[in-house]
Amino acid sequence: MTPSRPPPPSAPANQREAAKQATQQAVLAEARNAFDELGFERANLREIAARAGVSAPTVLHYYGDKRGLLHAALYEDLETALSDAIEAARRKRSLATQLGALTAAMFAFYEARPALSRVALKESLFADPPWAQRFAAQTERASHAVAALAARARERGELTAGCDPTLLSVTYLSIFYFALIAWVQRTVSDPTALVAHQVNQLLRNHSPKRRDP
């Protein structure tokens, strides 16, 4: 005698979940557009809801308030961009080209929506819980990915045996965020080139082929 199996989810339940996800995606897309066009302060929650074809109470039900909506929109966008950037890096062979691909992919994301990117930087750094922990987890994820790339580069002989992959990752992220802040402040026009220059120096310092004068 075989044990009975639970009944499959009903079609209406599946349809409701699909409709819910579609509604949330529409709201997040319109929120990004509004925040990018108008900035956080001028963006209107009712207008965002109207653009998405839902009521303002529906938006409040899903995201709590306008700041919660902003955090949700930024987090999802950053999560996708980070995943794509890490994958682009993994397709390269050397650590230098891997970090170059990671840098280029992330700045392509930021430069696509410069106004929203300025909001994203501020909000990801100074968000309240639980979003502070979620944004911090994204940075930690990037750090782990770079450290893993550095560890494999060390195994290939691209880095000295004494090079600490975790420390190299922290240094890379420091360089990246310095360039990002400088770009947001409009003091640097080509942040990708700035990161590349600093990273090349970093890798030379850890290269087994380095020769002291």
N, CA and C atoms as a LAMMPS dump frame, in Angstrom:
ITEM: TIMESTEP
0
ITEM: NUMBER OF ATOMS
639
ITEM: BOX BOUNDS ff ff ff
-5.0000000000000000e+02 5.0000000000000000e+02
-5.0000000000000000e+02 5.0000000000000000e+02
-5.0000000000000000e+02 5.0000000000000000e+02
ITEM: ATOMS id mol type element x y z
1 1 1 N 0.853 -1.203 0
2 1 2 C 0 0 0
3 1 3 C 0.883 1.246 0
4 2 1 N 0.72 2.078 -0.979
5 2 2 C 1.544 3.285 -1.094
6 2 3 C 0.921 4.417 -0.305
7 3 1 N 1.773 5.265 0.32
8 3 2 C 1.228 6.396 1.078
9 3 3 C 0.548 7.385 0.149
10 4 1 N -0.492 7.98 0.652
11 4 2 C -1.207 8.963 -0.165
12 4 3 C -0.376 10.219 -0.321
13 5 1 N -0.466 10.854 -1.455
14 5 2 C 0.251 12.086 -1.736
15 5 3 C -0.664 13.279 -1.529
16 6 1 N -0.094 14.385 -1.073
17 6 2 C -0.934 15.577 -0.92
18 6 3 C -1.425 16.043 -2.276
19 7 1 N -2.584 16.6 -2.322
20 7 2 C -3.106 17.076 -3.609
21 7 3 C -2.237 18.186 -4.163
22 8 1 N -2.132 18.277 -5.483
23 8 2 C -1.34 19.355 -6.089
24 8 3 C -1.984 20.696 -5.813
25 9 1 N -1.183 21.755 -5.83
26 9 2 C -1.761 23.089 -5.617
27 9 3 C -2.856 23.364 -6.629
28 10 1 N -3.876 24.021 -6.184
29 10 2 C -4.986 24.313 -7.08
30 10 3 C -4.565 25.347 -8.103
31 11 1 N -5.19 25.279 -9.251
32 11 2 C -4.894 26.237 -10.312
33 11 3 C -5.18 27.666 -9.878
34 12 1 N -6.31 27.909 -9.176
35 12 2 C -6.565 29.284 -8.741
36 12 3 C -5.465 29.832 -7.835
37 13 1 N -4.914 28.972 -6.93
38 13 2 C -3.847 29.43 -6.04
39 13 3 C -2.611 29.799 -6.84
40 14 1 N -2.267 28.961 -7.824
41 14 2 C -1.121 29.261 -8.678
42 14 3 C -1.335 30.552 -9.453
43 15 1 N -2.534 30.734 -9.932
44 15 2 C -2.838 31.937 -10.695
45 15 3 C -2.764 33.184 -9.819
46 16 1 N -3.216 33.054 -8.569
47 16 2 C -3.145 34.194 -7.653
48 16 3 C -1.697 34.566 -7.355
49 17 1 N -0.852 33.55 -7.151
50 17 2 C 0.557 33.818 -6.878
51 17 3 C 1.23 34.464 -8.085
52 18 1 N 0.91 33.955 -9.283
53 18 2 C 1.484 34.536 -10.5
54 18 3 C 1.031 35.983 -10.672
55 19 1 N -0.244 36.236 -10.381
56 19 2 C -0.765 37.6 -10.495
57 19 3 C -0.107 38.521 -9.467
58 20 1 N 0.123 37.991 -8.264
59 20 2 C 0.788 38.773 -7.219
60 20 3 C 2.2 39.159 -7.646
61 21 1 N 2.947 38.19 -8.164
62 21 2 C 4.318 38.459 -8.6
63 21 3 C 4.35 39.445 -9.758
64 22 1 N 3.402 39.299 -10.681
65 22 2 C 3.34 40.227 -11.815
66 22 3 C 3.044 41.647 -11.334
67 23 1 N 2.147 41.761 -10.363
68 23 2 C 1.823 43.073 -9.805
69 23 3 C 3.037 43.695 -9.127
70 24 1 N 3.745 42.899 -8.34
71 24 2 C 4.927 43.406 -7.643
72 24 3 C 6.006 43.851 -8.629
73 25 1 N 6.22 43.071 -9.672
74 25 2 C 7.224 43.444 -10.669
75 25 3 C 6.837 44.733 -11.384
76 26 1 N 5.55 44.896 -11.687
77 26 2 C 5.087 46.121 -12.345
78 26 3 C 5.288 47.331 -11.433
79 27 1 N 4.982 47.168 -10.156
80 27 2 C 5.158 48.262 -9.2
81 27 3 C 6.632 48.631 -9.067
82 28 1 N 7.503 47.628 -8.951
83 28 2 C 8.934 47.895 -8.797
84 28 3 C 9.504 48.58 -10.035
85 29 1 N 9.061 48.153 -11.209
86 29 2 C 9.548 48.766 -12.447
87 29 3 C 9.15 50.235 -12.516
88 30 1 N 7.904 50.532 -12.182
89 30 2 C 7.455 51.924 -12.224
90 30 3 C 8.096 52.749 -11.111
91 31 1 N 8.372 52.117 -9.987
92 31 2 C 9.05 52.825 -8.902
93 31 3 C 10.456 53.232 -9.327
94 32 1 N 11.174 52.329 -9.98
95 32 2 C 12.522 52.663 -10.452
96 32 3 C 12.468 53.836 -11.424
97 33 1 N 11.497 53.793 -12.332
98 33 2 C 11.374 54.883 -13.307
99 33 3 C 11.094 56.215 -12.609
100 34 1 N 10.189 56.188 -11.647
101 34 2 C 9.816 57.423 -10.955
102 34 3 C 10.971 57.962 -10.118
103 35 1 N 11.65 57.087 -9.397
104 35 2 C 12.775 57.535 -8.568
105 35 3 C 13.917 58.057 -9.433
106 36 1 N 14.099 57.448 -10.601
107 36 2 C 15.161 57.89 -11.503
108 36 3 C 14.816 59.241 -12.126
109 37 1 N 13.562 59.422 -12.506
110 37 2 C 13.147 60.658 -13.163
111 37 3 C 13.012 61.827 -12.183
112 38 1 N 12.481 61.547 -10.993
113 38 2 C 12.09 62.618 -10.081
114 38 3 C 12.917 62.687 -8.805
115 39 1 N 13.639 61.618 -8.494
116 39 2 C 14.299 61.547 -7.198
117 39 3 C 13.343 61.018 -6.148
118 40 1 N 13.895 60.632 -5.011
119 40 2 C 13.059 60.011 -3.981
120 40 3 C 12.032 60.979 -3.41
121 41 1 N 12.44 62.183 -3.104
122 41 2 C 11.546 63.12 -2.424
123 41 3 C 10.364 63.514 -3.3
124 42 1 N 10.593 63.726 -4.587
125 42 2 C 9.526 64.204 -5.474
126 42 3 C 8.652 63.083 -6.005
127 43 1 N 9.146 61.869 -5.996
128 43 2 C 8.346 60.744 -6.499
129 43 3 C 7.112 60.558 -5.621
130 44 1 N 5.988 60.316 -6.274
131 44 2 C 4.711 60.218 -5.576
132 44 3 C 4.217 58.777 -5.601
133 45 1 N 3.906 58.244 -4.424
134 45 2 C 3.5 56.845 -4.341
135 45 3 C 2.211 56.586 -5.108
136 46 1 N 1.275 57.512 -5.048
137 46 2 C 0.016 57.323 -5.777
138 46 3 C 0.255 57.308 -7.288
139 47 1 N 1.164 58.161 -7.748
140 47 2 C 1.478 58.188 -9.173
141 47 3 C 2.159 56.889 -9.596
142 48 1 N 3.041 56.379 -8.76
143 48 2 C 3.691 55.099 -9.055
144 48 3 C 2.649 53.995 -9.153
145 49 1 N 1.722 53.99 -8.208
146 49 2 C 0.665 52.98 -8.224
147 49 3 C -0.178 53.087 -9.49
148 50 1 N -0.52 54.319 -9.867
149 50 2 C -1.331 54.521 -11.069
150 50 3 C -0.596 54.042 -12.311
151 51 1 N 0.697 54.32 -12.396
152 51 2 C 1.483 53.859 -13.545
153 51 3 C 1.497 52.335 -13.631
154 52 1 N 1.524 51.701 -12.456
155 52 2 C 1.576 50.234 -12.424
156 52 3 C 0.199 49.607 -12.581
157 53 1 N -0.846 50.434 -12.584
158 53 2 C -2.194 49.918 -12.762
159 53 3 C -2.792 49.307 -11.513
160 54 1 N -2.335 49.768 -10.337
161 54 2 C -2.867 49.263 -9.074
162 54 3 C -3.211 50.452 -8.187
163 55 1 N -3.823 50.17 -7.046
164 55 2 C -4.17 51.234 -6.113
165 55 3 C -3.012 51.502 -5.163
166 56 1 N -2.993 52.68 -4.581
167 56 2 C -1.964 53.016 -3.595
168 56 3 C -1.997 52.071 -2.396
169 57 1 N -3.186 51.685 -1.881
170 57 2 C -3.205 50.724 -0.778
171 57 3 C -2.545 49.389 -1.127
172 58 1 N -2.616 48.991 -2.393
173 58 2 C -1.947 47.751 -2.801
174 58 3 C -0.437 47.885 -2.647
175 59 1 N 0.095 49.026 -3.058
176 59 2 C 1.536 49.264 -2.912
177 59 3 C 1.918 49.278 -1.44
178 60 1 N 1.123 49.94 -0.613
179 60 2 C 1.399 49.991 0.82
180 60 3 C 1.32 48.606 1.447
181 61 1 N 0.417 47.783 0.964
182 61 2 C 0.277 46.42 1.487
183 61 3 C 1.547 45.617 1.249
184 62 1 N 2.144 45.767 0.079
185 62 2 C 3.336 44.987 -0.259
186 62 3 C 4.615 45.572 0.349
187 63 1 N 4.719 46.9 0.42
188 63 2 C 6.018 47.512 0.742
189 63 3 C 6.005 48.447 1.95
190 64 1 N 4.856 48.675 2.553
191 64 2 C 4.804 49.442 3.789
192 64 3 C 4.727 50.944 3.6
193 65 1 N 5.712 51.531 2.935
194 65 2 C 5.72 52.966 2.671
195 65 3 C 6.634 53.235 1.476
196 66 1 N 6.81 54.5 1.155
197 66 2 C 7.601 54.841 -0.034
198 66 3 C 9.057 54.424 0.125
199 67 1 N 9.611 54.563 1.318
200 67 2 C 11.005 54.169 1.522
201 67 3 C 11.162 52.657 1.41
202 68 1 N 10.195 51.917 1.918
203 68 2 C 10.238 50.465 1.768
204 68 3 C 10.159 50.056 0.308
205 69 1 N 9.353 50.78 -0.464
206 69 2 C 9.267 50.531 -1.903
207 69 3 C 10.601 50.826 -2.578
208 70 1 N 11.233 51.931 -2.185
209 70 2 C 12.544 52.278 -2.741
210 70 3 C 13.565 51.185 -2.448
211 71 1 N 13.618 50.735 -1.213
212 71 2 C 14.579 49.701 -0.841
213 71 3 C 14.34 48.41 -1.617
214 72 1 N 13.081 48.022 -1.756
215 72 2 C 12.77 46.799 -2.496
216 72 3 C 13.195 46.918 -3.952
217 73 1 N 12.932 48.076 -4.556
218 73 2 C 13.295 48.284 -5.961
219 73 3 C 14.806 48.269 -6.143
220 74 1 N 15.529 48.936 -5.245
221 74 2 C 16.984 48.988 -5.35
222 74 3 C 17.6 47.622 -5.099
223 75 1 N 17.113 46.93 -4.086
224 75 2 C 17.693 45.635 -3.72
225 75 3 C 17.572 44.641 -4.867
226 76 1 N 16.397 44.559 -5.446
227 76 2 C 16.192 43.587 -6.529
228 76 3 C 17.063 43.922 -7.734
229 77 1 N 17.143 45.21 -8.067
230 77 2 C 17.978 45.633 -9.192
231 77 3 C 19.452 45.311 -8.942
232 78 1 N 19.924 45.622 -7.738
233 78 2 C 21.317 45.355 -7.394
234 78 3 C 21.607 43.858 -7.362
235 79 1 N 20.658 43.088 -6.886
236 79 2 C 20.844 41.635 -6.818
237 79 3 C 21.042 41.05 -8.211
238 80 1 N 20.22 41.491 -9.154
239 80 2 C 20.35 41.013 -10.53
240 80 3 C 21.658 41.475 -11.15
241 81 1 N 21.999 42.743 -10.949
242 81 2 C 23.242 43.285 -11.511
243 81 3 C 24.457 42.579 -10.943
244 82 1 N 24.441 42.303 -9.644
245 82 2 C 25.574 41.629 -9.013
246 82 3 C 25.725 40.208 -9.532
247 83 1 N 24.619 39.503 -9.681
248 83 2 C 24.678 38.138 -10.22
249 83 3 C 25.26 38.135 -11.626
250 84 1 N 24.808 39.063 -12.453
251 84 2 C 25.316 39.145 -13.826
252 84 3 C 26.8 39.506 -13.843
253 85 1 N 27.21 40.409 -12.948
254 85 2 C 28.608 40.841 -12.912
255 85 3 C 29.525 39.706 -12.471
256 86 1 N 29.103 38.956 -11.464
257 86 2 C 29.914 37.825 -10.989
258 86 3 C 30.03 36.766 -12.074
259 87 1 N 28.94 36.508 -12.765
260 87 2 C 28.977 35.525 -13.851
261 87 3 C 29.89 35.991 -14.972
262 88 1 N 29.848 37.273 -15.303
263 88 2 C 30.738 37.815 -16.341
264 88 3 C 32.192 37.657 -15.933
265 89 1 N 32.484 37.865 -14.657
266 89 2 C 33.858 37.722 -14.171
267 89 3 C 34.329 36.276 -14.261
268 90 1 N 33.476 35.353 -13.917
269 90 2 C 33.863 33.936 -13.916
270 90 3 C 34.172 33.405 -15.312
271 91 1 N 33.657 34.077 -16.328
272 91 2 C 33.919 33.618 -17.695
273 91 3 C 35.311 34.014 -18.188
274 92 1 N 35.983 34.903 -17.469
275 92 2 C 37.327 35.327 -17.864
276 92 3 C 38.371 34.378 -17.271
277 93 1 N 39.595 34.466 -17.809
278 93 2 C 40.628 33.51 -17.402
279 93 3 C 41.549 34.026 -16.311
280 94 1 N 42.028 35.244 -16.435
281 94 2 C 42.978 35.771 -15.456
282 94 3 C 42.249 36.623 -14.427
283 95 1 N 42.867 36.798 -13.262
284 95 2 C 42.24 37.603 -12.222
285 95 3 C 42.081 39.052 -12.673
286 96 1 N 43.054 39.57 -13.409
287 96 2 C 42.968 40.951 -13.884
288 96 3 C 41.753 41.146 -14.783
289 97 1 N 41.534 40.233 -15.712
290 97 2 C 40.38 40.364 -16.61
291 97 3 C 39.078 40.054 -15.88
292 98 1 N 39.129 39.184 -14.884
293 98 2 C 37.933 38.889 -14.094
294 98 3 C 37.477 40.119 -13.31
295 99 1 N 38.418 40.761 -12.643
296 99 2 C 38.062 41.965 -11.888
297 99 3 C 37.669 43.103 -12.822
298 100 1 N 38.289 43.15 -13.991
299 100 2 C 37.902 44.15 -14.98
300 100 3 C 36.475 43.952 -15.451
301 101 1 N 36.094 42.696 -15.679
302 101 2 C 34.729 42.397 -16.114
303 101 3 C 33.72 42.714 -15.019
304 102 1 N 34.071 42.385 -13.787
305 102 2 C 33.19 42.675 -12.654
306 102 3 C 32.98 44.181 -12.509
307 103 1 N 34.058 44.924 -12.581
308 103 2 C 33.981 46.383 -12.466
309 103 3 C 33.149 46.989 -13.593
310 104 1 N 33.426 46.567 -14.819
311 104 2 C 32.718 47.122 -15.977
312 104 3 C 31.226 46.832 -15.904
313 105 1 N 30.869 45.62 -15.496
314 105 2 C 29.457 45.247 -15.429
315 105 3 C 28.719 46.06 -14.369
316 106 1 N 29.341 46.258 -13.217
317 106 2 C 28.671 47.008 -12.161
318 106 3 C 28.537 48.487 -12.516
319 107 1 N 29.57 49.069 -13.118
320 107 2 C 29.455 50.481 -13.482
321 107 3 C 28.515 50.679 -14.669
322 108 1 N 28.392 49.684 -15.529
323 108 2 C 27.392 49.772 -16.595
324 108 3 C 25.996 49.843 -15.987
325 109 1 N 25.784 49.093 -14.922
326 109 2 C 24.504 49.136 -14.206
327 109 3 C 24.267 50.516 -13.602
328 110 1 N 25.255 51.045 -12.906
329 110 2 C 25.095 52.356 -12.267
330 110 3 C 24.924 53.473 -13.293
331 111 1 N 25.688 53.415 -14.371
332 111 2 C 25.657 54.488 -15.36
333 111 3 C 24.383 54.472 -16.196
334 112 1 N 23.674 53.346 -16.218
335 112 2 C 22.423 53.273 -16.98
336 112 3 C 21.347 54.162 -16.355
337 113 1 N 21.393 54.328 -15.028
338 113 2 C 20.426 55.173 -14.313
339 113 3 C 21.192 56.019 -13.289
340 114 1 N 21.872 57.046 -13.721
341 114 2 C 22.741 57.79 -12.801
342 114 3 C 22.017 58.41 -11.612
343 115 1 N 20.834 58.969 -11.835
344 115 2 C 20.108 59.589 -10.722
345 115 3 C 19.701 58.542 -9.693
346 116 1 N 19.187 57.423 -10.17
347 116 2 C 18.787 56.351 -9.264
348 116 3 C 19.998 55.761 -8.556
349 117 1 N 21.131 55.73 -9.23
350 117 2 C 22.345 55.173 -8.63
351 117 3 C 22.796 55.999 -7.435
352 118 1 N 22.632 57.313 -7.517
353 118 2 C 23.004 58.164 -6.385
354 118 3 C 22.11 57.871 -5.183
355 119 1 N 20.839 57.654 -5.46
356 119 2 C 19.92 57.277 -4.388
357 119 3 C 20.29 55.898 -3.853
358 120 1 N 20.636 54.987 -4.758
359 120 2 C 20.97 53.619 -4.362
360 120 3 C 22.168 53.593 -3.429
361 121 1 N 23.19 54.383 -3.74
362 121 2 C 24.386 54.398 -2.9
363 121 3 C 24.05 54.897 -1.499
364 122 1 N 23.324 55.992 -1.428
365 122 2 C 22.961 56.548 -0.124
366 122 3 C 22.11 55.567 0.667
367 123 1 N 21.093 55.008 0.035
368 123 2 C 20.159 54.15 0.748
369 123 3 C 20.784 52.822 1.158
370 124 1 N 21.661 52.276 0.33
371 124 2 C 22.285 50.997 0.674
372 124 3 C 23.266 51.154 1.831
373 125 1 N 23.862 52.345 1.972
374 125 2 C 24.827 52.579 3.045
375 125 3 C 24.158 52.957 4.36
376 126 1 N 23.01 53.621 4.286
377 126 2 C 22.395 54.157 5.498
378 126 3 C 20.975 53.644 5.731
379 127 1 N 20.62 52.53 5.146
380 127 2 C 19.278 51.975 5.321
381 127 3 C 19.089 51.454 6.745
382 128 1 N 17.844 51.445 7.192
383 128 2 C 17.501 50.868 8.492
384 128 3 C 17.259 49.369 8.336
385 129 1 N 17.294 48.619 9.451
386 129 2 C 16.954 47.193 9.388
387 129 3 C 15.524 47.018 8.875
388 130 1 N 15.197 45.931 8.178
389 130 2 C 16.086 44.823 7.809
390 130 3 C 16.888 45.068 6.533
391 131 1 N 16.636 46.229 5.881
392 131 2 C 17.294 46.465 4.593
393 131 3 C 18.787 46.682 4.75
394 132 1 N 19.235 47.223 5.864
395 132 2 C 20.673 47.406 6.078
396 132 3 C 21.399 46.072 6.003
397 133 1 N 20.82 45.055 6.638
398 133 2 C 21.434 43.727 6.615
399 133 3 C 21.385 43.111 5.219
400 134 1 N 20.325 43.374 4.501
401 134 2 C 20.199 42.804 3.151
402 134 3 C 21.201 43.435 2.188
403 135 1 N 21.361 44.748 2.268
404 135 2 C 22.359 45.401 1.415
405 135 3 C 23.772 44.992 1.82
406 136 1 N 24.009 44.847 3.132
407 136 2 C 25.323 44.405 3.601
408 136 3 C 25.623 42.996 3.105
409 137 1 N 24.598 42.163 3.039
410 137 2 C 24.788 40.799 2.545
411 137 3 C 25.202 40.799 1.077
412 138 1 N 24.72 41.766 0.304
413 138 2 C 25.143 41.866 -1.094
414 138 3 C 26.625 42.206 -1.191
415 139 1 N 27.076 43.127 -0.341
416 139 2 C 28.502 43.46 -0.325
417 139 3 C 29.33 42.258 0.097
418 140 1 N 28.848 41.525 1.092
419 140 2 C 29.555 40.326 1.546
420 140 3 C 29.599 39.274 0.439
421 141 1 N 28.516 39.168 -0.3
422 141 2 C 28.48 38.222 -1.42
423 141 3 C 29.529 38.586 -2.462
424 142 1 N 29.631 39.867 -2.784
425 142 2 C 30.648 40.312 -3.738
426 142 3 C 32.044 40.034 -3.206
427 143 1 N 32.243 40.278 -1.913
428 143 2 C 33.551 40.038 -1.305
429 143 3 C 33.937 38.569 -1.383
430 144 1 N 33.002 37.685 -1.09
431 144 2 C 33.279 36.246 -1.166
432 144 3 C 33.6 35.824 -2.597
433 145 1 N 32.883 36.4 -3.554
434 145 2 C 33.113 36.044 -4.958
435 145 3 C 34.51 36.46 -5.398
436 146 1 N 34.919 37.669 -5.031
437 146 2 C 36.259 38.143 -5.407
438 146 3 C 37.327 37.329 -4.695
439 147 1 N 37.106 37.008 -3.424
440 147 2 C 38.076 36.197 -2.686
441 147 3 C 38.235 34.82 -3.325
442 148 1 N 37.132 34.243 -3.794
443 148 2 C 37.205 32.939 -4.458
444 148 3 C 37.986 33.034 -5.763
445 149 1 N 37.774 34.103 -6.514
446 149 2 C 38.534 34.307 -7.75
447 149 3 C 40.02 34.47 -7.441
448 150 1 N 40.323 35.206 -6.381
449 150 2 C 41.722 35.419 -6.001
450 150 3 C 42.374 34.118 -5.543
451 151 1 N 41.624 33.295 -4.817
452 151 2 C 42.172 32.02 -4.354
453 151 3 C 42.528 31.119 -5.529
454 152 1 N 41.665 31.093 -6.533
455 152 2 C 41.957 30.267 -7.715
456 152 3 C 43.127 30.855 -8.51
457 153 1 N 43.216 32.19 -8.534
458 153 2 C 44.35 32.829 -9.215
459 153 3 C 45.655 32.484 -8.51
460 154 1 N 45.624 32.416 -7.202
461 154 2 C 46.818 32.025 -6.45
462 154 3 C 47.21 30.585 -6.773
463 155 1 N 46.218 29.716 -6.903
464 155 2 C 46.493 28.323 -7.268
465 155 3 C 47.11 28.223 -8.659
466 156 1 N 46.713 29.136 -9.558
467 156 2 C 47.269 29.131 -10.916
468 156 3 C 48.658 29.766 -10.969
469 157 1 N 49.103 30.346 -9.886
470 157 2 C 50.411 30.981 -9.863
471 157 3 C 50.4 32.435 -10.271
472 158 1 N 49.216 33.045 -10.382
473 158 2 C 49.146 34.468 -10.737
474 158 3 C 49.493 35.365 -9.557
475 159 1 N 49.31 34.856 -8.341
476 159 2 C 49.586 35.612 -7.129
477 159 3 C 50.616 34.869 -6.29
478 160 1 N 51.302 35.601 -5.441
479 160 2 C 52.281 34.968 -4.565
480 160 3 C 51.584 34.029 -3.581
481 161 1 N 52.326 33.057 -3.093
482 161 2 C 51.764 32.087 -2.154
483 161 3 C 51.294 32.76 -0.872
484 162 1 N 51.93 33.872 -0.512
485 162 2 C 51.559 34.568 0.716
486 162 3 C 50.404 35.538 0.573
487 163 1 N 49.878 35.676 -0.624
488 163 2 C 48.762 36.607 -0.839
489 163 3 C 47.498 36.088 -0.156
490 164 1 N 46.852 36.929 0.615
491 164 2 C 45.61 36.575 1.306
492 164 3 C 44.423 36.959 0.415
493 165 1 N 43.686 35.976 -0.121
494 165 2 C 42.566 36.294 -1.015
495 165 3 C 41.512 37.188 -0.37
496 166 1 N 41.252 36.972 0.911
497 166 2 C 40.245 37.79 1.595
498 166 3 C 40.691 39.242 1.694
499 167 1 N 41.947 39.453 2.038
500 167 2 C 42.468 40.817 2.13
501 167 3 C 42.492 41.48 0.757
502 168 1 N 42.846 40.729 -0.265
503 168 2 C 42.829 41.281 -1.621
504 168 3 C 41.408 41.688 -2.009
505 169 1 N 40.435 40.862 -1.632
506 169 2 C 39.042 41.177 -1.935
507 169 3 C 38.599 42.461 -1.241
508 170 1 N 38.955 42.606 0.023
509 170 2 C 38.605 43.821 0.768
510 170 3 C 39.244 45.05 0.122
511 171 1 N 40.49 44.899 -0.308
512 171 2 C 41.18 46.016 -0.959
513 171 3 C 40.504 46.382 -2.273
514 172 1 N 40.127 45.369 -3.05
515 172 2 C 39.428 45.637 -4.312
516 172 3 C 38.132 46.403 -4.059
517 173 1 N 37.339 45.95 -3.087
518 173 2 C 36.07 46.617 -2.816
519 173 3 C 36.289 48.04 -2.316
520 174 1 N 37.359 48.277 -1.573
521 174 2 C 37.677 49.643 -1.139
522 174 3 C 37.964 50.532 -2.343
523 175 1 N 38.722 49.995 -3.286
524 175 2 C 39.018 50.734 -4.517
525 175 3 C 37.732 51.004 -5.295
526 176 1 N 36.893 49.983 -5.399
527 176 2 C 35.648 50.108 -6.158
528 176 3 C 34.744 51.179 -5.551
529 177 1 N 34.542 51.131 -4.237
530 177 2 C 33.635 52.082 -3.602
531 177 3 C 34.197 53.501 -3.611
532 178 1 N 35.508 53.632 -3.527
533 178 2 C 36.107 54.962 -3.662
534 178 3 C 35.778 55.546 -5.033
535 179 1 N 35.926 54.732 -6.078
536 179 2 C 35.624 55.199 -7.434
537 179 3 C 34.136 55.479 -7.602
538 180 1 N 33.295 54.643 -6.993
539 180 2 C 31.85 54.842 -7.095
540 180 3 C 31.434 56.156 -6.437
541 181 1 N 31.951 56.413 -5.252
542 181 2 C 31.619 57.662 -4.562
543 181 3 C 32.129 58.866 -5.351
544 182 1 N 33.338 58.76 -5.886
545 182 2 C 33.889 59.858 -6.691
546 182 3 C 33.038 60.105 -7.926
547 183 1 N 32.536 59.043 -8.537
548 183 2 C 31.673 59.192 -9.712
549 183 3 C 30.341 59.833 -9.333
550 184 1 N 29.767 59.394 -8.224
551 184 2 C 28.505 59.97 -7.758
552 184 3 C 28.669 61.46 -7.469
553 185 1 N 29.828 61.83 -6.934
554 185 2 C 30.102 63.236 -6.631
555 185 3 C 30.565 64.027 -7.851
556 186 1 N 30.658 63.341 -8.987
557 186 2 C 31.049 63.95 -10.262
558 186 3 C 32.485 64.49 -10.254
559 187 1 N 33.351 63.878 -9.469
560 187 2 C 34.762 64.26 -9.488
561 187 3 C 35.588 63.33 -10.365
562 188 1 N 34.979 62.231 -10.819
563 188 2 C 35.636 61.279 -11.72
564 188 3 C 34.675 60.964 -12.85
565 189 1 N 35.138 61.096 -14.085
566 189 2 C 34.266 60.838 -15.235
567 189 3 C 34.349 59.396 -15.716
568 190 1 N 35.467 58.725 -15.448
569 190 2 C 35.652 57.344 -15.9
570 190 3 C 36.061 56.472 -14.717
571 191 1 N 35.095 56.069 -13.885
572 191 2 C 35.436 55.286 -12.696
573 191 3 C 35.998 53.912 -13.02
574 192 1 N 35.579 53.333 -14.139
575 192 2 C 36.096 52.017 -14.52
576 192 3 C 37.597 52.074 -14.76
577 193 1 N 38.055 53.123 -15.428
578 193 2 C 39.486 53.282 -15.682
579 193 3 C 40.25 53.508 -14.382
580 194 1 N 39.651 54.271 -13.47
581 194 2 C 40.295 54.514 -12.182
582 194 3 C 40.479 53.209 -11.411
583 195 1 N 39.432 52.392 -11.375
584 195 2 C 39.53 51.1 -10.687
585 195 3 C 40.568 50.213 -11.357
586 196 1 N 40.561 50.181 -12.686
587 196 2 C 41.505 49.335 -13.42
588 196 3 C 42.944 49.713 -13.096
589 197 1 N 43.216 51.006 -13.042
590 197 2 C 44.576 51.47 -12.741
591 197 3 C 45.007 51.019 -11.348
592 198 1 N 44.135 51.21 -10.379
593 198 2 C 44.469 50.844 -9.003
594 198 3 C 44.567 49.33 -8.827
595 199 1 N 43.692 48.591 -9.495
596 199 2 C 43.721 47.13 -9.392
597 199 3 C 44.974 46.566 -10.045
598 200 1 N 45.373 47.126 -11.16
599 200 2 C 46.608 46.664 -11.81
600 200 3 C 47.805 46.837 -10.885
601 201 1 N 47.844 47.955 -10.175
602 201 2 C 48.926 48.175 -9.21
603 201 3 C 48.842 47.162 -8.072
604 202 1 N 47.632 46.905 -7.608
605 202 2 C 47.423 45.921 -6.544
606 202 3 C 47.917 44.543 -6.958
607 203 1 N 47.567 44.125 -8.166
608 203 2 C 47.967 42.799 -8.631
609 203 3 C 49.466 42.723 -8.885
610 204 1 N 50.056 43.816 -9.348
611 204 2 C 51.516 43.821 -9.521
612 204 3 C 52.223 43.62 -8.18
613 205 1 N 51.668 44.211 -7.141
614 205 2 C 52.275 44.069 -5.815
615 205 3 C 52.235 42.628 -5.311
616 206 1 N 51.291 41.853 -5.821
617 206 2 C 51.147 40.461 -5.383
618 206 3 C 51.58 39.462 -6.453
619 207 1 N 52.192 39.95 -7.504
620 207 2 C 52.616 39.059 -8.585
621 207 3 C 53.927 38.363 -8.231
622 208 1 N 54.035 37.057 -8.466
623 208 2 C 55.309 36.361 -8.22
624 208 3 C 56.402 36.794 -9.183
625 209 1 N 56.03 37.484 -10.264
626 209 2 C 57.01 37.956 -11.246
627 209 3 C 57.563 39.326 -10.892
628 210 1 N 57.079 39.9 -9.808
629 210 2 C 57.516 41.247 -9.437
630 210 3 C 59.002 41.225 -9.083
631 211 1 N 59.692 42.255 -9.513
632 211 2 C 61.113 42.39 -9.197
633 211 3 C 61.33 43.736 -8.511
634 212 1 N 61.856 43.693 -7.317
635 212 2 C 62.161 44.946 -6.616
636 212 3 C 63.378 45.604 -7.244
637 213 1 N 63.418 46.94 -7.317
638 213 2 C 64.561 47.626 -7.915
639 213 3 C 65.805 47.465 -7.048
